[in-house]
């Protein structure tokens, strides 16, 4: 298979309670990265491995965004 160019970033979204009580807002926790891969799912799996430890317990608030070129 041929490799394709992909970009990904990882976002954190606070719960409604965190946003209200603590004033938290959505933020980028892993800046945009460019990689070569054969499939989008492989990029998403690679990105998931980079989620910082302090966010692992809040995995349901994490969004991995991937786009292909």
C-alpha beads as a LAMMPS data file, in Angstrom:
LAMMPS data file: protein, C-alpha beads

69 atoms
68 bonds

1 atom types
1 bond types

-500.0 500.0 xlo xhi
-500.0 500.0 ylo yhi
-500.0 500.0 zlo zhi

Masses

1 110.0

Atoms # bond

1 1 1 0.000 0.000 0.000
2 1 1 1.070 3.545 -0.615
3 1 1 1.482 5.964 2.247
4 1 1 -0.685 9.060 2.298
5 1 1 -0.187 12.365 4.043
6 1 1 -2.296 12.982 7.170
7 1 1 -2.473 15.639 9.852
8 1 1 -3.828 15.222 13.361
9 1 1 -4.312 17.137 16.589
10 1 1 -5.703 16.196 19.980
11 1 1 -8.257 18.354 21.796
12 1 1 -9.599 18.360 25.345
13 1 1 -13.213 19.405 26.020
14 1 1 -14.294 20.113 29.618
15 1 1 -17.590 18.827 30.930
16 1 1 -20.426 21.323 31.362
17 1 1 -19.741 21.259 35.103
18 1 1 -16.010 21.936 34.640
19 1 1 -16.789 24.763 32.244
20 1 1 -19.314 26.314 34.639
21 1 1 -17.545 25.729 37.977
22 1 1 -13.901 26.090 36.941
23 1 1 -14.206 28.227 33.815
24 1 1 -12.384 25.609 31.734
25 1 1 -12.525 25.817 27.942
26 1 1 -11.690 23.422 25.137
27 1 1 -8.000 23.410 24.310
28 1 1 -5.433 21.805 22.042
29 1 1 -3.293 19.369 24.033
30 1 1 -1.261 18.039 21.090
31 1 1 -0.531 20.548 18.331
32 1 1 -1.032 19.734 14.685
33 1 1 1.325 17.013 13.443
34 1 1 1.902 15.734 9.930
35 1 1 2.576 12.037 9.297
36 1 1 2.645 9.454 6.545
37 1 1 0.412 6.406 6.947
38 1 1 -1.591 3.951 4.886
39 1 1 -4.904 4.445 6.733
40 1 1 -6.634 7.058 8.855
41 1 1 -7.257 4.552 11.658
42 1 1 -3.502 4.007 12.020
43 1 1 -2.998 7.742 12.417
44 1 1 -5.711 7.886 15.077
45 1 1 -4.100 4.998 16.962
46 1 1 -0.691 6.690 16.787
47 1 1 -2.246 9.916 18.076
48 1 1 -3.983 8.096 20.937
49 1 1 -0.599 6.885 22.152
50 1 1 0.442 10.535 22.589
51 1 1 -2.365 11.527 24.947
52 1 1 -0.620 12.969 28.028
53 1 1 -0.918 10.952 31.243
54 1 1 -2.891 13.668 33.036
55 1 1 -5.715 13.264 30.474
56 1 1 -5.866 9.448 30.411
57 1 1 -8.521 9.416 33.161
58 1 1 -10.656 11.849 31.111
59 1 1 -10.502 9.929 27.841
60 1 1 -14.190 10.583 27.122
61 1 1 -13.373 14.307 26.955
62 1 1 -10.605 13.847 24.395
63 1 1 -11.130 14.358 20.664
64 1 1 -8.611 13.162 18.096
65 1 1 -9.062 14.957 14.792
66 1 1 -7.476 13.494 11.659
67 1 1 -7.544 14.746 8.114
68 1 1 -6.108 13.277 4.936
69 1 1 -4.704 15.128 1.957

Bonds

1 1 1 2
2 1 2 3
3 1 3 4
4 1 4 5
5 1 5 6
6 1 6 7
7 1 7 8
8 1 8 9
9 1 9 10
10 1 10 11
11 1 11 12
12 1 12 13
13 1 13 14
14 1 14 15
15 1 15 16
16 1 16 17
17 1 17 18
18 1 18 19
19 1 19 20
20 1 20 21
21 1 21 22
22 1 22 23
23 1 23 24
24 1 24 25
25 1 25 26
26 1 26 27
27 1 27 28
28 1 28 29
29 1 29 30
30 1 30 31
31 1 31 32
32 1 32 33
33 1 33 34
34 1 34 35
35 1 35 36
36 1 36 37
37 1 37 38
38 1 38 39
39 1 39 40
40 1 40 41
41 1 41 42
42 1 42 43
43 1 43 44
44 1 44 45
45 1 45 46
46 1 46 47
47 1 47 48
48 1 48 49
49 1 49 50
50 1 50 51
51 1 51 52
52 1 52 53
53 1 53 54
54 1 54 55
55 1 55 56
56 1 56 57
57 1 57 58
58 1 58 59
59 1 59 60
60 1 60 61
61 1 61 62
62 1 62 63
63 1 63 64
64 1 64 65
65 1 65 66
66 1 66 67
67 1 67 68
68 1 68 69
